[in-house]
Amino acid sequence: MQPGTSRPYPFDAVLFDLDGVIIDTTALHYRVWDTFARARGHVPTPAELLATNGRRCAETLQAWFGPGLAESDIAAFTHELEAMVQHQLATEPVSAVPGVHRFLEELRRAGVPWALGTSATAANAELSLSRLGLGELFPVRVTAADVTRGKPDPEVYLKAAAALGVAPSACVVIEDSVLGLRAGRAAGARCLALSTTFPRDVLVNEAPTWLAEDFRALPFSVSP
């Protein structure tokens, strides 16, 4: 933003989650988790599948197969799951969350920086963004490889804000999951919740600053 210009948005930077916020992959991930679990004798409920959103893979594995799951099993299962996700991402049709391309273009024109903060692996984040033609637009990324604590811990968003050189309190976190909103709030950021994954009434209970169906219905816009 040029000196002396008006502030176009009520924040200085944007921290994006990935799945359910940039790319519409919620159903894809559910299919992978369901196939994986059923092959091991566990039939996940809709509530269990919903709870995978924003959660790191190891945490879901421990929730479904027991906290005593060996580290070697967690590593092997995680590798298998990531391979399944990558295969689906590479071969299935995928689409962006409606309006995200336009919003990114508006941010670019307004000089507002942004970063990615996701529980996905670096490889899956790269593949997801490249499938949408957005890889070059997200040079600043914080993925599962960059944090030691998953959402709702704020580490991912604290690191993303630091990478941009912007205070977390001056950022907006855009999330679709309960755990992600809690992470954004714990980081001290304001939160925009998109109802692309969780029902609106569930998201309202997390007290986001703003709530929208997707990027076509944002509650803020560039100042005229």
C-alpha positions in Angstrom: 0.0 0.0 0.0 1.4 3.4 -1.0 2.0 6.0 1.8 -1.0 8.3 2.2 -3.5 5.9 0.7 -6.6 4.9 2.7 -6.7 1.4 4.2 -8.7 -0.7 1.8 -9.5 -3.5 4.3 -10.0 -3.7 8.1 -6.7 -5.7 8.4 -3.1 -5.4 7.2 -2.5 -9.0 6.1 -4.4 -12.3 5.5 -3.6 -15.7 6.8 -5.3 -18.4 4.7 -6.1 -22.0 5.7 -5.9 -24.3 2.7 -8.5 -27.1 2.6 -12.0 -25.8 2.6 -10.8 -22.2 2.3 -8.7 -22.1 -0.9 -9.4 -25.5 -2.4 -12.7 -27.5 -2.1 -11.2 -30.8 -0.9 -13.3 -31.6 2.1 -15.2 -34.5 0.5 -12.0 -35.8 -1.0 -10.3 -36.0 2.4 -13.4 -37.6 3.9 -13.3 -40.4 1.3 -9.6 -41.0 2.0 -10.1 -41.2 5.7 -13.2 -43.4 5.4 -11.4 -45.9 3.0 -8.3 -46.0 5.2 -10.3 -46.5 8.4 -12.7 -49.2 7.0 -9.7 -51.2 5.8 -8.6 -51.4 9.4 -12.0 -52.2 11.0 -13.1 -48.7 12.0 -16.1 -47.2 10.4 -15.9 -43.4 11.1 -19.1 -41.5 11.9 -20.0 -38.3 10.2 -19.0 -36.5 13.4 -15.6 -38.2 13.4 -15.0 -37.2 9.8 -16.0 -33.6 10.5 -13.5 -33.6 13.4 -10.6 -34.3 11.0 -10.8 -30.8 9.7 -8.0 -28.6 10.9 -6.5 -31.5 12.9 -3.0 -33.0 12.1 -3.0 -36.6 10.8 -1.3 -38.1 13.9 -4.0 -36.7 16.2 -6.8 -38.2 14.2 -5.0 -41.6 14.1 -4.6 -41.6 17.9 -8.3 -40.6 18.4 -9.5 -43.4 16.2 -7.0 -46.2 16.9 -6.0 -45.4 20.4 -3.5 -43.0 22.2 -1.1 -45.9 22.6 -0.6 -46.2 18.9 3.2 -46.8 18.3 5.2 -44.0 16.7 6.3 -46.4 13.9 2.6 -47.1 13.2 1.7 -43.4 13.1 4.6 -42.7 10.7 3.6 -45.6 8.4 -0.1 -44.8 8.5 0.6 -41.1 7.9 2.8 -42.0 4.9 0.0 -44.2 3.5 -2.7 -41.5 4.0 -0.6 -38.8 2.4 0.0 -41.0 -0.6 -3.7 -41.6 -0.9 -4.4 -37.9 -0.7 -1.8 -37.0 -3.2 -3.1 -39.6 -5.7 -6.6 -38.2 -5.4 -5.4 -34.6 -5.7 -3.4 -35.5 -8.8 -6.1 -37.5 -10.6 -9.5 -36.1 -9.4 -11.2 -32.9 -10.6 -10.6 -30.2 -8.0 -12.0 -26.7 -7.7 -11.3 -23.6 -5.8 -13.6 -22.3 -3.1 -15.8 -19.8 -5.0 -14.4 -16.3 -5.3 -10.9 -17.0 -3.9 -9.2 -16.1 -7.2 -10.9 -12.7 -7.3 -10.2 -12.0 -3.7 -6.5 -12.7 -4.1 -6.5 -10.3 -7.1 -8.2 -7.6 -5.0 -5.6 -8.1 -2.2 -2.8 -7.9 -4.7 -4.1 -4.7 -6.2 -4.6 -3.2 -2.7 -1.1 -4.2 -1.6 -2.3 -6.4 1.2 0.1 -9.4 1.8 -1.0 -12.9 2.6 0.4 -16.2 3.7 -0.7 -19.9 4.0 -1.1 -21.5 7.4 -2.2 -25.2 7.0 -2.1 -28.5 8.8 -1.4 -30.1 5.4 2.0 -31.4 4.5 4.2 -29.3 2.3 3.8 -31.7 -0.6 0.0 -31.7 -0.5 -0.1 -28.0 -0.1 2.1 -27.6 -3.2 0.0 -30.0 -5.2 -3.3 -28.4 -4.1 -2.1 -24.9 -5.0 -0.6 -26.0 -8.3 -3.8 -27.8 -9.4 -5.5 -24.4 -9.0 -2.8 -22.5 -10.7 -2.0 -20.6 -7.4 1.4 -22.0 -6.6 3.3 -18.8 -7.4 0.8 -16.6 -5.5 1.6 -18.3 -2.2 5.4 -18.0 -1.7 4.9 -17.7 2.1 3.7 -21.0 3.5 3.6 -22.5 6.9 2.7 -26.2 6.7 2.7 -29.3 9.0 6.4 -29.6 8.6 7.0 -26.1 10.1 5.2 -26.6 13.4 5.4 -28.9 16.4 1.9 -28.2 17.7 -1.2 -28.5 15.6 -4.4 -26.4 15.6 -6.0 -25.2 17.9 -2.5 -24.2 19.0 -1.8 -20.8 17.4 1.8 -21.7 16.3 0.9 -22.0 12.6 -0.6 -18.6 12.5 2.0 -16.9 14.7 4.7 -18.2 12.3 2.7 -17.1 9.2 2.3 -13.6 10.6 5.9 -13.4 11.6 6.9 -14.5 8.1 5.0 -11.5 6.7 6.4 -9.2 9.3 2.9 -8.2 10.5 1.6 -8.4 14.0 -1.0 -11.2 14.4 -3.5 -8.6 15.8 -3.3 -6.8 12.5 -4.1 -10.0 10.5 -7.3 -11.8 9.6 -7.3 -15.6 9.7 -9.6 -17.2 7.2 -10.8 -20.6 8.3 -13.5 -23.2 7.8 -12.9 -25.4 10.9 -13.5 -25.1 14.6 -9.9 -25.9 15.5 -8.6 -23.4 12.9 -10.8 -20.6 14.3 -9.6 -21.3 17.8 -6.0 -21.2 16.5 -6.6 -17.9 14.8 -8.2 -16.4 17.9 -5.4 -17.8 20.2 -2.9 -16.1 17.9 -4.6 -12.7 18.6 -6.0 -12.3 15.0 -9.4 -11.5 13.9 -11.2 -14.4 12.1 -13.3 -14.8 9.0 -15.2 -18.1 9.1 -16.3 -19.6 5.9 -19.3 -22.0 6.1 -17.8 -24.4 3.5 -17.3 -27.3 5.9 -19.0 -26.7 9.3 -22.6 -25.6 9.7 -23.1 -21.9 10.3 -24.5 -22.4 13.8 -21.4 -24.3 14.8 -19.1 -21.6 13.5 -21.2 -18.9 15.2 -20.4 -20.5 18.5 -16.7 -19.9 17.9 -17.5 -16.1 17.8 -15.6 -15.3 14.6 -15.3 -11.6 13.7 -17.0 -12.2 10.4 -18.9 -15.1 8.8 -19.6 -15.8 5.2 -20.6 -18.6 2.9 -17.6 -18.1 0.7 -15.5 -15.3 -0.9 -18.5 -14.2 -3.1 -20.2 -12.9 0.1 -17.5 -11.2 2.1 -18.7 -8.8 4.8 -16.0 -6.3 3.9 -14.8 -4.9 0.6 -12.3 -2.5 -0.9 -13.1 1.1 0.0 -14.5 3.1 -2.9 
